[in-house]
Amino acid sequence: MTGSGEQFVHLPSGIDLCYETFGDPSDPPVLLAMGLGGPMGWWTTSFCEALAERGHFVIRYDNRDTGRSTKLRQHKVGRGAVIRAFLGRGGAPYGISDLADDAYGLLDALGLETAHLVGVSMGGMIVQTMAIAHPERVSSLVSIMSTTGRRTVGWQHPKLIPGLLASSGRTRDSYIERSLKTGALIASPAFPTTLEDSVARAEETYDRGWIASGVLRHMLAVLTQPDRTEQLGALTMPVTVIHGLSDPLVHRSGGRATAAAIKGSHHVEIAGMAHDIPTQLHAAIISEISDTVARAAKV
């Protein structure tokens, strides 16, 4: 089941989003939101095709500042701004709520009043924010390796900070080298990704429009996000929270706090999973998404 190919939508905010769809538009729509610095290709084509084969109309897209979507280069940021934000000081050019508005703009352009939302890491923060802002438009919610925005949960292991702030250099080769090093720090120990696949992903990410400043702006959006715990408690749609027990980038306490905040949510913890979606876990995660969609149909 092949995708529609890359398409673009121009939002009222001036942002252009690049997106692709898989499956039959008459099937229940599932919007996939990716995490910090990740283009839509991090939801692999095979993952999207398999999800569509389960009877879903799958939509993946590039967040602003990733892939072929709009880059906000006019907002100059540096690593000093990230460090200040990490310490609770300073602001950001845009926030998680703006990224949520982008996603709703895409749904509007596709003529979709409601959708099932799936988000990973920063994408989980985006879809949580979407559900809080317009719960009537969210049929179900799946939050993967994410957190509530509360600073006392979902923290990063200190060993990751130098690597996250390290320069990726100015060339394609230097970016690929840095990507492989960073990826190794957060990869699932029980579900290894091949070097070939890791290199291919890094090459695709760079070639589709990676920029270092976009990653920093994403970091600022994450670091300045509000605590959603209380608002998450008001959600009533079917919710599944998935988290790896070996996640060093968003500690498993983030997933546990998310599940605890949402009454009736289904909480899944996966031993040996870190902060990636390895091929070996595609079937299990797709099943969780499909089961959540099915629960919504029964409400």
Summary of the structure (lengths in Angstrom):
residues: 299
radius of gyration: 17.6
end to end distance: 29.4
largest distance: 51.8
contacts: 1068
relative contact order: 0.17
helix: 44%
strand: 15%
